[in-house]
Amino acid sequence: MITGYLWLSDDKLCTYKNVLTNIKRFLWVLFTIGFVYAIMQNFYANKIISSELIINSLKDVLDGNLWDHMWFLYAIIGIYLFLPALKPFYVNSSLKEILLFVLLLFIFSIVKPILYLTGYKIPINFLASSSLFYVCLGGLIAKYDLRYSVWWIILFVFSFACLFIIEQFLPYSKVINSISAASIFAYVITKFNNIQSEYLRNFSDCTFGIYLFHPLFINIMIKVFHINLLNSYPIINCIIASISIIVISFIMTYVFRKNDLIKKYLL
């Protein structure tokens, strides 16, 4: 949604030349940090250092067989490849047309899978992914004046309440996730979009690094120190561990970003 909000807004130039810088950054990250993670995982599994370890680790990067959180890098590369093609539609279409397009994406990528769980099938097919839906939803929010959209917010809250009741009988969190995520994003854009804070800016600049590094400490905690947060006081343990890992990941990112090359090409 953030990507769609920033790149599909009317005042943002979105061409393949513009997005290429971001794509190259994500590829650099995959073949450096992702490659190191693959080596660590393969070494943990086999406890052997060899040329085969390097080859298998490189193959894991190419196959997308990395730690679970790295799926985002592969997804965001695909998103950036399509952004310049989506941009003209957002610039030249009416708000109603964009709203209808996003609604269709919601139906085919978020709602349609529910029908498969209940045994119903829609014979009409459209290759839509939930990632594309979120990007286009972000672009819609960028064009929509949320400051005067009280009823829009109320609709999301009402829909969330209704779907929460439905999910008691049909477990499927994807719909609620999409609506709650959109609601939170809309609320933040409405209330906090113009806040100027050096501390928030520093933290914002480090969020990509936090995303990249936090699983490293989770894996160290579980695989090296064999810490199980669910043994006793799981809620308290998970809260403390989450805050600690975010802080450590932030410090690590902040220090690495002092290096100009790392800051430019990776973080």
Secondary structure, 3 states (H helix, E strand, C coil): CHHHHHHCCCCCCCCHHHHHHHHHHHHHHHCCHHHHHHHHHHHHHHCCCCHHHHHHHHHHHHHCCCCHHHHHHHHHHHHHHHHHHHHHHHHHCCHHHHHHHHHHHHHHHHHHHHHHHHCCCCCCCCCCCHHHHHHHHHHHHHHCCHHHCHHHHHHHHHHHHHHHHHCCCCCCHHHHHHHHHHHHHHHHHHHHCCCCCHHHHHHHHCHHHHHHHHHHHHHHHHHHCCCCCCCCCHHHHHHHHHHHHHHHHHHHHHHHCCCHHHHHHCC
